[in-house]
Amino acid sequence: MSAHLVRIAIDGSEPELGAPQADRVIAGNPTFRTWNVEEADGGLFAGVWEATPGKWRISYDEWEFCHVLDGVSVIEEEGGVAQTVRAGDSFVIRPGFRGTWEVVETTRKEYVIRA
């Protein structure tokens, strides 16, 4: 096994369970599962995140690259246009993003976050 090559693999590992803060939930009862595979000095994280249907307010102070593996979500920036993302889509959310995330179909994504 390489000390410098880390596969984003979650088979056999236990996820961290979570949910959006109750005061951010707009609809449904969304829950999260997160497999944080890599954590490096300086606030760099990589792994897999999954959420069940629901809608909540989001606020980003960090930079995040996402690649959707499964499902359908709608992300809308305050004052912006709603964008639907689905399996195969990749995108970046920049610091300062404020809006909503709605999971229409359970969504699983790979992520890289730079805090």
Protein Blocks (a to p, Z undefined) as FASTA:
>chain_A
ZZkbccddfehiacddddddfklpmgdjdddddddfbdcehiiacddddddedddddddf
bdcddddfbdcdddddehiacddddehiacdddehiacddddfbdcdddddddZZ
